[in-house]
């Protein structure tokens, strides 16, 4: 009798910035339960989401393809992933899996599941005025996990936690665990910049306390949301153990992108090609089947997730090629082709692309942005890891070199896919009609979120 294929418990968390996770070295104890669980498995320390935000990020994750392979780069992508490109849920369904998706229906990267469940994952949803997102997810996920475990087929359960996605409104006692200072000092002017940034200001201030002046409070709310989610995730992991199926289940933690907090004027969101938005976790555990306590510093990307999972699970789709690499070779002591430099894109609230190496990051605007930033940005990641000193004008030869490498890669991938770079063809990425913005002022006046209700509508379009 053939051995039953393993289950897949997939934590596809939205907006989880790995450098704010305690098991990735963050100074606050934000993810102790995930961290403890990860000690029994494999952690990749340098995983990146090169094509942000949500729609392209999950599309890369679930297909093993880059943005040329998926033909998806925009948040408000119209249509589906490129023809002939299956997603992970479809591949597993073809192998006899029961598949359930929680919290991600209607997105190209979320297609292919047998069953879809939803939960309240946005703004205040209880009398306390806070957002109990992870508890709401548990109320749906745990009964579904029990149901799937009771079937005679392997399963994939995908969960899209929304706690790290704004609004950051973890309930008590988590809401106060990382901030006990003065949030309303009138001499503190840091939140003025947030309040006065019209595209986002009204939305952000609609869920933060009235009169807030201290930006550290808002950052602490993100960290509190992580700690709250982490505690709720522990309940799911405990249920997995109680069901007696840990040795039959591969568990994965990753994210579609990171999150900007009080960084680079991209307040409490996930746009801008700076590292806070690109850095994501990638953790794997399969008790009794994967090595324990392994950490790898090799660079990897979301396109590596699906081919790695399939190989670990013993599934080899016939005739299917990936741009992503099979990292299981590395896990098992072998070698992989290194990819220390890569193409990066965003079409969220601005349309930009660039090229990242271990030393340099080049960012090129394809049209004027709503932050009024220069067309070309260059950062030395060795001397300026936080990316605040744009040295493009002082290093024109480096800009030329990186741009040539980027354009050579683009030409190569266009030739391989037989279609134009989707960053060039998605000129209505903003969903407003009229093509590319002609000025930064036009972009600033057009790209307005509003309140939480408007943000939810945008999320539903993802």
C-alpha positions as CSV (number, residue, x, y, z in Angstrom):
1,X,0.0,0.0,0.0
2,X,1.4,3.4,-1.0
3,X,2.5,5.7,1.8
4,X,0.0,8.5,2.5
5,X,1.2,11.9,1.4
6,X,1.8,14.4,4.2
7,X,-0.7,17.0,5.2
8,X,0.3,20.7,4.7
9,X,-0.6,23.3,7.4
10,X,0.2,26.6,5.8
11,X,0.5,29.8,7.8
12,X,0.5,32.4,4.9
13,X,0.5,35.5,7.2
14,X,-0.1,38.9,5.7
15,X,2.4,41.8,6.3
16,X,4.7,39.8,8.6
17,X,8.1,41.6,8.7
18,X,10.7,39.1,9.8
19,X,13.0,41.6,11.5
20,X,10.2,42.2,14.0
21,X,10.0,38.6,15.0
22,X,11.9,37.6,18.1
23,X,13.0,34.3,16.6
24,X,14.8,36.4,13.9
25,X,16.6,38.5,16.5
26,X,14.2,41.3,17.3
27,X,14.7,42.7,20.7
28,X,11.0,42.4,21.8
29,X,9.6,39.0,22.5
30,X,7.0,39.1,19.8
31,X,6.9,35.5,18.5
32,X,8.0,33.2,21.3
33,X,5.6,30.4,20.4
34,X,6.5,30.4,16.7
35,X,10.1,30.7,17.7
36,X,9.9,27.7,20.0
37,X,8.2,25.6,17.4
38,X,10.7,26.7,14.8
39,X,13.5,25.2,16.9
40,X,12.2,21.8,15.9
41,X,12.6,22.6,12.2
42,X,14.3,24.7,9.6
43,X,14.6,28.5,9.5
44,X,15.7,30.5,6.5
45,X,17.2,33.7,7.8
46,X,17.2,35.7,4.5
47,X,14.0,35.2,2.6
48,X,12.7,38.0,0.5
49,X,9.4,38.9,-1.2
50,X,10.8,40.7,-4.3
51,X,7.5,41.5,-6.0
52,X,5.2,43.3,-3.6
53,X,2.5,43.6,-2.3
54,X,-0.3,41.0,-1.7
55,X,-1.4,39.8,-5.1
56,X,2.1,39.4,-6.7
57,X,3.6,38.1,-3.4
58,X,1.1,35.3,-2.9
59,X,1.2,34.5,-6.6
60,X,5.0,34.0,-6.4
61,X,4.6,32.0,-3.2
62,X,1.9,29.7,-4.6
63,X,3.3,29.0,-8.1
64,X,7.1,28.9,-7.8
65,X,7.3,31.6,-10.4
66,X,8.7,35.1,-10.5
67,X,6.7,38.1,-11.7
68,X,7.5,37.3,-15.4
69,X,6.2,33.7,-14.9
70,X,3.0,34.8,-13.2
71,X,2.6,38.0,-15.2
72,X,1.3,39.5,-11.9
73,X,2.9,42.7,-10.4
74,X,0.0,44.9,-9.3
75,X,-2.1,44.9,-6.1
76,X,-5.2,45.5,-8.2
77,X,-4.3,42.9,-10.8
78,X,-7.0,42.3,-13.4
79,X,-7.6,38.7,-14.4
80,X,-5.7,35.6,-13.4
81,X,-2.2,34.3,-13.2
82,X,-0.6,33.6,-16.6
83,X,-2.2,30.8,-18.6
84,X,-0.8,27.4,-18.0
85,X,0.6,28.3,-14.5
86,X,-1.0,26.1,-11.8
87,X,-1.0,27.1,-8.1
88,X,0.0,24.9,-5.2
89,X,-3.6,24.1,-4.2
90,X,-4.4,22.8,-7.7
91,X,-1.3,20.6,-7.8
92,X,-2.2,19.1,-4.4
93,X,-5.9,18.7,-5.4
94,X,-4.7,16.7,-8.4
95,X,-2.9,14.4,-6.0
96,X,-6.0,13.7,-4.0
97,X,-5.7,16.3,-1.3
98,X,-8.6,18.0,0.5
99,X,-7.8,21.7,0.3
100,X,-9.2,24.5,2.4
101,X,-8.4,28.2,2.3
102,X,-9.2,30.6,5.2
103,X,-9.3,34.3,4.5
104,X,-8.1,34.6,0.9
105,X,-10.9,34.1,-1.5
106,X,-11.1,36.0,-4.8
107,X,-7.4,36.6,-5.3
108,X,-5.4,35.0,-8.2
109,X,-2.9,33.5,-5.7
110,X,-5.8,32.1,-3.6
111,X,-7.5,30.1,-6.3
112,X,-7.9,26.3,-6.6
113,X,-9.2,25.3,-3.2
114,X,-12.1,22.9,-2.6
115,X,-13.4,25.0,0.3
116,X,-13.2,28.7,1.3
117,X,-13.9,30.0,4.8
118,X,-13.7,33.6,6.0
119,X,-13.3,35.4,9.3
120,X,-13.4,39.0,10.6
121,X,-9.9,40.1,9.9
122,X,-10.0,43.9,9.7
123,X,-11.0,46.6,12.1
124,X,-12.7,46.7,15.5
125,X,-15.0,43.7,15.9
126,X,-15.7,43.5,19.7
127,X,-17.2,45.8,22.3
128,X,-13.6,46.7,23.5
129,X,-13.0,48.5,20.2
130,X,-10.1,46.2,19.3
131,X,-9.7,43.7,16.5
132,X,-9.6,40.1,17.7
133,X,-8.4,38.9,14.3
134,X,-6.5,35.8,15.3
135,X,-9.2,34.6,17.7
136,X,-11.7,35.0,14.9
137,X,-9.5,32.9,12.6
138,X,-9.1,30.2,15.3
139,X,-12.9,29.9,15.6
140,X,-13.0,28.9,11.9
141,X,-9.6,27.1,11.6
142,X,-9.6,24.7,14.5
143,X,-13.0,23.0,13.6
144,X,-11.8,22.8,10.0
145,X,-8.5,21.3,11.1
146,X,-10.4,18.7,13.1
147,X,-12.6,17.9,10.2
148,X,-9.7,17.6,7.7
149,X,-7.8,15.4,10.2
150,X,-10.7,13.0,10.4
151,X,-10.9,12.4,6.6
152,X,-9.0,9.6,4.9
153,X,-7.3,11.9,2.5
154,X,-4.2,14.2,3.0
155,X,-5.1,17.9,3.4
156,X,-3.8,21.4,2.8
157,X,-5.1,24.0,5.2
158,X,-4.0,27.5,4.2
159,X,-4.6,30.4,6.7
160,X,-4.1,34.0,6.0
161,X,-3.6,35.8,9.4
162,X,-4.3,39.5,9.1
163,X,-3.0,40.7,12.5
164,X,0.2,42.3,11.2
165,X,-1.8,44.2,8.5
166,X,-3.1,47.5,9.6
167,X,-5.1,48.5,11.6
168,X,-3.0,47.1,14.4
169,X,-5.5,46.6,17.2
170,X,-4.6,43.7,19.3
171,X,-6.8,43.3,22.4
172,X,-5.8,43.5,26.0
173,X,-3.5,42.6,27.6
174,X,-1.4,42.5,24.4
175,X,-2.2,46.1,23.4
176,X,-0.1,47.6,26.2
177,X,2.7,45.1,26.5
178,X,5.4,47.0,24.5
179,X,4.5,50.6,25.3
180,X,4.2,52.3,28.7
181,X,5.5,55.8,27.8
182,X,3.8,59.1,27.1
183,X,1.8,58.7,23.9
184,X,0.4,62.3,23.9
185,X,3.4,64.6,24.7
186,X,2.5,67.8,22.8
187,X,6.2,68.5,22.3
188,X,6.5,65.3,20.3
189,X,5.8,66.2,16.7
190,X,6.6,62.9,15.0
191,X,3.0,61.9,14.1
192,X,2.4,65.3,12.5
193,X,4.0,63.9,9.3
194,X,1.7,60.9,9.3
195,X,-1.4,63.1,10.0
196,X,-0.4,65.5,7.2
197,X,0.2,62.8,4.6
198,X,-3.2,63.1,3.0
199,X,-3.3,59.8,1.0
200,X,-2.9,57.8,4.2
201,X,-3.3,60.2,7.1
202,X,-7.1,59.9,7.6
203,X,-7.0,56.1,7.4
204,X,-4.1,55.7,9.9
205,X,-5.5,58.2,12.4
206,X,-8.9,56.6,12.2
207,X,-7.7,53.6,14.2
208,X,-5.0,55.3,16.4
209,X,-5.9,57.2,19.6
210,X,-7.1,60.7,19.0
211,X,-4.3,63.2,19.8
212,X,-1.5,60.6,19.5
213,X,1.9,62.3,19.0
214,X,4.4,59.5,19.7
215,X,5.2,57.2,16.7
216,X,6.8,54.6,19.0
217,X,3.2,53.8,20.3
218,X,2.1,52.9,16.7
219,X,5.2,50.8,16.1
220,X,4.5,49.0,19.5
221,X,1.0,48.3,18.3
222,X,2.4,46.4,15.3
223,X,4.6,44.4,17.7
224,X,1.6,43.8,20.0
225,X,-0.4,42.4,17.1
226,X,2.4,39.9,16.4
227,X,2.5,38.8,20.0
228,X,-1.3,38.4,20.1
229,X,-1.3,36.4,16.8
230,X,1.6,34.3,18.0
231,X,-0.3,33.3,21.2
232,X,-3.4,32.4,19.1
233,X,-1.2,30.4,16.6
234,X,0.0,28.3,19.6
235,X,-3.5,27.1,20.1
236,X,-3.6,25.7,16.5
237,X,-0.2,24.1,17.0
238,X,-1.4,22.5,20.2
239,X,-4.5,21.2,18.5
240,X,-2.2,19.7,15.7
241,X,-0.3,17.8,18.4
242,X,-3.5,16.8,20.3
243,X,-4.9,15.3,17.0
244,X,-1.8,13.1,16.8
245,X,-0.9,14.1,13.3
246,X,2.3,16.1,13.8
247,X,4.4,13.4,12.2
248,X,2.0,13.4,9.2
249,X,2.0,17.2,8.7
250,X,4.4,19.6,7.1
251,X,4.0,23.1,8.7
252,X,5.1,26.3,7.0
253,X,5.3,29.9,8.1
254,X,5.8,32.7,5.6
255,X,4.4,36.0,4.4
256,X,3.4,37.8,1.2
257,X,5.6,40.9,2.2
258,X,6.9,42.8,5.1
259,X,5.6,46.1,6.5
260,X,6.8,49.7,6.7
261,X,6.2,51.3,10.0
262,X,7.6,54.7,10.7
263,X,10.0,54.1,7.8
264,X,10.8,56.1,4.6
265,X,7.6,58.1,4.8
266,X,5.7,55.0,3.8
267,X,3.7,55.0,7.1
268,X,2.3,51.8,8.5
269,X,1.8,50.1,5.1
270,X,3.6,47.9,2.7
271,X,4.8,50.0,-0.2
272,X,8.3,51.2,-1.1
273,X,11.1,48.8,-2.2
274,X,13.0,49.3,1.0
275,X,13.9,46.2,3.0
276,X,11.2,46.5,5.7
277,X,8.7,45.6,3.0
278,X,10.8,42.9,1.3
279,X,11.9,40.8,4.3
280,X,9.7,37.8,5.2
281,X,10.1,34.7,7.3
282,X,10.3,31.2,5.9
283,X,10.1,28.4,8.5
284,X,9.5,24.7,7.9
285,X,8.8,21.9,10.4
286,X,7.8,18.3,9.8
287,X,8.4,16.3,13.0
288,X,10.5,13.2,12.4
289,X,11.1,14.1,8.7
290,X,13.0,17.4,8.6
291,X,16.2,18.2,10.5
292,X,15.7,20.1,13.8
293,X,17.4,23.3,14.8
294,X,18.7,24.1,11.3
295,X,19.2,27.8,10.2
296,X,20.3,28.8,6.8
297,X,21.7,32.3,5.9
298,X,21.4,31.7,2.1
299,X,19.3,34.2,0.3
300,X,15.9,32.8,-0.9
301,X,12.7,34.2,-2.3
302,X,9.0,33.5,-2.2
303,X,9.3,31.8,-5.6
304,X,11.3,29.0,-3.8
305,X,8.4,28.1,-1.5
306,X,6.3,25.9,-3.8
307,X,9.1,23.8,-5.3
308,X,10.6,23.3,-1.9
309,X,7.4,22.1,-0.4
310,X,6.6,19.8,-3.2
311,X,10.0,18.1,-3.0
312,X,9.7,17.7,0.8
313,X,6.3,16.2,0.4
314,X,7.5,13.7,-2.3
315,X,5.4,15.2,-5.1
316,X,7.0,15.7,-8.5
317,X,4.6,17.2,-11.0
318,X,5.3,16.0,-14.5
319,X,6.6,18.5,-17.0
320,X,6.3,21.5,-14.7
321,X,9.2,23.9,-14.5
322,X,9.7,26.6,-11.8
323,X,11.8,29.7,-11.6
324,X,12.1,29.0,-7.9
325,X,14.7,26.7,-6.5
326,X,14.2,23.5,-4.5
327,X,15.7,24.4,-1.1
328,X,15.2,20.9,0.2
329,X,18.5,20.1,-1.4
330,X,20.1,22.6,0.9
331,X,18.2,21.3,3.9
332,X,19.4,17.7,3.2
333,X,23.1,18.8,3.1
334,X,23.5,19.5,-0.6
335,X,24.2,22.6,-2.6
336,X,22.0,25.0,-4.5
337,X,22.6,27.7,-7.1
338,X,23.0,30.9,-5.1
339,X,20.9,34.0,-6.1
340,X,22.5,36.9,-4.2
341,X,21.1,39.5,-6.5
342,X,17.5,39.9,-7.9
343,X,14.9,42.0,-9.6
344,X,12.4,43.8,-7.3
345,X,9.1,45.4,-8.2
346,X,6.1,47.2,-6.7
347,X,2.8,48.4,-8.1
348,X,0.9,49.2,-4.9
349,X,0.7,53.0,-4.4
350,X,3.6,53.7,-6.7
351,X,5.1,51.9,-9.7
352,X,8.8,51.2,-9.3
353,X,11.3,48.5,-10.0
354,X,15.0,47.9,-9.1
355,X,17.9,45.6,-8.5
356,X,19.1,44.4,-5.1
357,X,22.6,42.9,-4.4
358,X,24.1,42.2,-1.0
359,X,25.9,45.5,-1.2
360,X,23.7,47.8,-3.3
361,X,20.0,48.6,-4.0
362,X,18.9,50.5,-7.0
363,X,15.3,51.8,-7.2
364,X,13.9,53.3,-10.4
365,X,10.5,55.0,-10.6
366,X,8.6,54.2,-13.7
367,X,6.3,57.2,-13.1
368,X,6.2,60.0,-10.6
369,X,5.3,58.8,-7.1
370,X,3.1,60.4,-4.4
371,X,6.1,60.9,-2.0
372,X,7.8,63.3,-4.5
373,X,10.9,61.2,-4.3
374,X,13.6,61.2,-7.0
375,X,13.4,59.0,-10.0
376,X,16.6,57.1,-9.1
377,X,17.5,55.9,-5.6
378,X,20.7,54.1,-4.7
379,X,21.6,52.7,-1.3
380,X,24.7,51.1,0.0
381,X,23.4,48.3,2.1
382,X,26.7,47.7,3.9
383,X,27.2,51.3,5.1
384,X,23.6,52.3,5.2
385,X,21.5,49.2,5.9
386,X,18.4,51.3,6.9
387,X,18.5,52.9,3.4
388,X,18.2,56.6,4.3
389,X,21.2,58.0,2.4
390,X,20.5,58.1,-1.4
391,X,23.9,58.1,-3.0
392,X,22.8,57.9,-6.6
393,X,24.3,61.3,-7.6
394,X,27.6,60.5,-6.0
395,X,27.9,57.0,-7.7
396,X,26.7,57.3,-11.3
397,X,28.9,54.4,-12.4
398,X,27.2,52.1,-9.8
399,X,23.8,53.2,-11.1
400,X,24.8,52.5,-14.6
401,X,26.2,49.1,-13.7
402,X,23.1,48.0,-11.7
403,X,20.7,49.3,-14.3
404,X,22.5,47.3,-17.0
405,X,22.3,44.1,-14.9
406,X,18.6,44.8,-14.3
407,X,17.8,45.5,-17.9
408,X,19.8,42.4,-19.1
409,X,17.7,40.2,-16.7
410,X,14.5,41.8,-17.9
411,X,15.4,41.1,-21.5
412,X,16.3,37.5,-20.7
413,X,13.0,36.9,-18.9
414,X,10.9,38.6,-21.6
415,X,12.6,36.3,-24.2
416,X,11.9,33.2,-22.1
417,X,8.2,34.1,-21.4
418,X,7.6,35.6,-24.8
419,X,5.8,38.6,-23.3
420,X,6.7,42.0,-22.1
421,X,7.7,42.8,-18.6
422,X,4.4,43.2,-16.7
423,X,5.8,46.2,-15.0
424,X,5.8,48.0,-18.4
425,X,2.3,46.8,-19.4
426,X,0.4,47.4,-16.2
427,X,-0.1,51.1,-16.7
428,X,-3.5,51.1,-14.9
429,X,-2.0,49.4,-11.8
430,X,-3.6,52.1,-9.6
431,X,-7.1,51.3,-10.9
432,X,-8.0,54.9,-11.5
433,X,-7.9,54.8,-15.3
434,X,-6.0,57.4,-17.4
435,X,-2.7,55.5,-17.5
436,X,0.6,56.5,-15.7
437,X,0.7,59.5,-13.4
438,X,2.3,62.5,-15.1
439,X,3.3,64.3,-11.8
440,X,3.8,63.5,-8.2
441,X,1.1,66.0,-7.3
442,X,-1.4,64.1,-9.5
443,X,-0.4,60.8,-7.7
444,X,-0.7,62.5,-4.3
445,X,-4.2,63.9,-5.1
446,X,-5.4,60.6,-6.6
447,X,-4.1,57.9,-4.2
448,X,-6.3,58.4,-1.2
449,X,-7.5,55.6,1.1
450,X,-10.0,57.3,3.4
451,X,-11.2,55.4,6.5
452,X,-11.2,51.7,7.4
453,X,-14.3,51.0,5.3
454,X,-12.5,52.2,2.2
455,X,-9.4,50.2,3.0
456,X,-11.5,47.0,3.4
457,X,-13.0,47.6,-0.1
458,X,-9.4,47.9,-1.5
459,X,-8.5,44.6,0.3
460,X,-11.5,42.9,-1.3
461,X,-10.2,43.8,-4.7
462,X,-6.9,42.1,-4.1
